[in-house]
Amino acid sequence: MAMPKPIPPVLQAPEIEPEDRQDGANPQPAAPAPQPGMIQATQMLSAKTLADPRSRDVRADLASMAGGERQLQLCAVEAMDQIRHWRRDFAPDRVVPYATARERISGPHVQADGAAFRSKGNWYGLKFKCDFAAGGEAVTGFAFLVGDPVPRARWDELGLAAVH
């Protein structure tokens, strides 16, 4: 069984107004609806995080990535920011979008039903839906659902690192 490739660490921290596609050219697939119980973000946070001078290395890494990998990384940044904003007792420092199930990327949409995030040395299940502006450079929609803690006995099997 091949181990999933690790997601490089991304910065912690904390906005971008959603961009509405006005031109109607090159219509994109419709965004899948969030699953029942998912928390729908009303404000996107990753753009502010990435604009912070401390995110210079992350911005450089993102610029070197191909579209799908860049989208996954932007979703990971958004997920950490949204979880931190939702519950201050979480301090996410890493997201793995494919811990228990492969992510699905369809045009400007990413669906990750088998994701996980690490907070204060523990891993938790995560589902998220992430939407992008044309070109995939900015997150414009995000919904998520935090799951149960992932048992420590499964971390190695799932490729979840205890530390960076």
N, C-alpha and C positions, 0 to 999 in steps of 0.2 A: 504494500500500500504506500503510495507516494505521500510524503508529508506536504501539507499546504505550504506555499511560500510565505515567509513572514512579511507582515506589513511593517514597513519602517516606522519608527516612532515619529509621532507628530507632536507639535507643541501644544501645551495646555493654554487655555485662556478664553477669553471671550471673543457687521450687521449689514445687511444689504437689503434693499427694497427689491421685492420680486420684479422681474422684468417681464412684461407681457409682450408676446410676439404679435406685432401689429401687421406685418407685411403679408402674411398668409402664404408666402412662398415656401416650397419644400415642407409641406405639413409633416409633423412628427407623429409617431404613434401616440394614442391617448394614454395619459398617465393612469396606471392602475389605481383603483380606489384604496385608501388605507383599510386595513383589516379592522374589524370591530375591536374596540378597546384600545386602539393605538392613540397615542397623544399626537395631535396635529400641531406642529409648531406654527406660531403666528408671526414670528420674526426670525429671519435667518441670521446666524451669528458667525459663520465661518469667514466671511469677507473681512470682518473687523479683526478677527484673530490673525488672518494672513497679512493684513495691512500693518500689523504691529512690527516695529523694527526687529524685535527678537525672533520673528518668523522668517528672516532672510534666507536661512539654509533650507527651510521647508519650501519656500517659494521657488528656490533654485531647483530643488529636487522635483517639484511638481512640473516645472517647465521642461524637464528632461524626460518625462514620462509620456507614454502613448495614451491616447484618449481613454480607453477603458480603465487602465490602471490609475490615471489621473483622476477620473471620476470616482473610483473607489476611495482614493486618498482624500479627496474633497469631502466625500460622504463621511469618512472616518473623523475628519476634523469637525464637521457639523454635528455628528453624533456625540462626540465628547462635549462639545459646547452646549448642546441641547440638554444632555443628561445633567451636566453640572448646573445649568440654569434651572432645571426642573426640580432637582433635589440637591441641596447644598451639602448633604452628608456623603454624596458620591464625589469622588475626585478621579474621573477617568483619565488614564494616561496612555491607553492603547486600545484599538479596536481591530478585530479580525472579522472581516465580513463573511468569511466562509468557514467558520469553525466547525459547524455540524451539517451544513448544507451549502451547496454551491450558490453563489449570488447569480442574479439574472440581470443582464444589462440589455436594454432595448431602447435604442435611440437615446433620448435625453432622460431616461428613467433607469434607476437601479433599485432592485428589490433584493433584500438580504434577509431571508427568514431564518437562517442558521448562524447569525453573527454572535459575537461575544465581545465584551469589553472588560478591561481590567481597571479596578479601583481599589486603592489602598492594599495592593497585593492579592486581591481576590478577583476571580473571573465570574462574570454574570452573563446569562443568556440575553440576547438582544435580537429584535427584529426591527428593520427599518425600511422605509421607502424614501428615496431621495430623487428629486427632480432638478433638472438643469436648464439654464437659459440656452439659447441657440449657441452652438460652439462648445458647450460643455465646460465653460470657464467659471460659472458661478452657480451656486445652489439657489434654487428659487422655491423649492417646496420640500418639506421634510416631515415625516411622521415616524414615530417609534414606539416600541413596547419593550420595557425591561422585564426580563424573565428571572428565573431562580438562579441562585449561585450554581456555578458549574463545580461538581465534586472534584476535589484536588486529584483524586485517583485517575481522572480522565484528562488532565491537562496535557500530559505527554502525548497521549493518543491523538488529541485534537490539535497538537502543535501550539499550545498556549504556554508561553514562557512565564516562568515565575518572576523573572526580572528581565530588564533590557538586555 
